[in-house]
Amino acid sequence: MMTMEEIVGRLEEAGAAMLAMPSRGYSTRLRVTKLDVVHTALEAYGWAGAKMKPPAPSAAEVTRMDEAFGWLLYIPEKQYVLRRIAGARALVHPLTGRHIYAWRKLGEMLGADHKSVQRWHGQAIRLILAGLAKR
């Protein structure tokens, strides 16, 4: 039997794995080719450093991600706001470990107080816990 903290941890792990997945393939963005320019140390002042990319998740991590995000289906469709809160709160930056959506930002998006959003998140996790207990 899992605890609420373990469910939240697994959902956050799944969110980090999803955000770390490489974004390759066809895109609707326009692709622009640009030539690489060699800069000397004197010319490079003010240029931004290279951005770090998270490592691509392994096959086992992707399997765990699919399983954890499947748990969101234990939240009834009528309570889509709870499902949305649980899904948004699961998104964690893979390098920094920080949540993409803070409680206050979720509250602004939903037009509610951040304390209410925290309470609704707890309700969503309890629904997932009950669904896992029945399984």
N, C-alpha and C positions, 0 to 999 in steps of 0.2 A: 504494500500500500504506500503510495507516494504522499508526501506532504505538500502543502501549498507552496512552500519555499522551493521544493524540488521541481514543481511544475513551472513556477516562474523562471527558475534557472534554466530548465530545458527549453522554454519558449525563447528566452534571451539568447541562449546558445544557437537556437535555430535562426533567430533574426540576424545574428552576427554572421552565420554561415551563408544566409541568403544574400546579405550585403557584400560578402566577400567573393561571391561568384563572379567569374569574369564576364564582362559584357562584350562579347564578340558576336559576330554575325551581322545580318542585315539590320539596318537602322533607318529610321525616317529622317535622321539628321543629314544635312548635306556634308559630304566629305570634302575637305579642302586639303590639297597637297601644298606643303611649303618646304622649301629647301632649308636644310640645317645650316646654320651660320656658325663659324668658328669664332669664338670671342677670346680675347686675351684677358688676363686678370684685370688689367686697367679698364677695359670696356665692360667687364662683367659686374661692376658695382651697381647694386640695386636690382639685379636680376633675381628672380625667385629660385629657390633650390628645387631639386627634383621632389616630386610628391611620392610618398611611400605608398605602395599598393599592398593590401593584405594578401597573404598566400591563399591560393584557391583551396576550397575545402576538399577533403578526401571523400571517397565514395561512402565511407561509413558515416561521415558527418552529414552528407547529403541525405542519407537514409534516415538518420536521426532527425534531421530537419523536417523531412516529409512526415514522419510519424508525429512530431510535436505540433506541426501546423495542422495536421489532421484532427488533433484534439479540439481545435476551435469549432469543429462541427458539433461538438457536444453542447454548445451554446445554441439554444433554439433560434430559428430564423426570425421569430417575432421579436427577439431581443437583439437585433442587429447592432444596436449601439454598444452593447456589452462586448459583442464579438469584435467590433471595430476598435474599441479601447484596448482589448487584450492583444489584438494583432499589432496595433500601432505601438503599444508599450513594449512589445517583444523586439522591436527594431533597435539593435544596439550596434554602435560603430565597432567594426571588428578590430581596429587597432587601439582605440582609446578606451573602449568598454563603456562609453557614455551613451545614454539613451538619446535616440534621435528626437523623440518627442517628450519633452518635460511635462510634468503634471499640469502646470499652468498653461502651457501651449495647447495641450489637449482640451483644457477647460475653455480656452478662447475659441478653439475650433468648434466645440460643441455648444457654446453659449451657456456654460455652466461653471460653477465654482470648482476649483481644483480639488477641494476636499471631497466633493461629490464624485468627481471622476475617480479619485482613489478608492472610494467606497464601492463604486460600480465595478472597478477592476477586481476588487476582492470578491464581489458577487460572481463575476465571470470565472475567476479561478475556482471558486467553490462549485460552480456548475460543471466545469471540466473535471474536477475531483470526483463529483458524484457520477458523472458519465464513465469515468475510468473505473470506479468502484463497481458499477453494474456490469462492466465488461468482463 
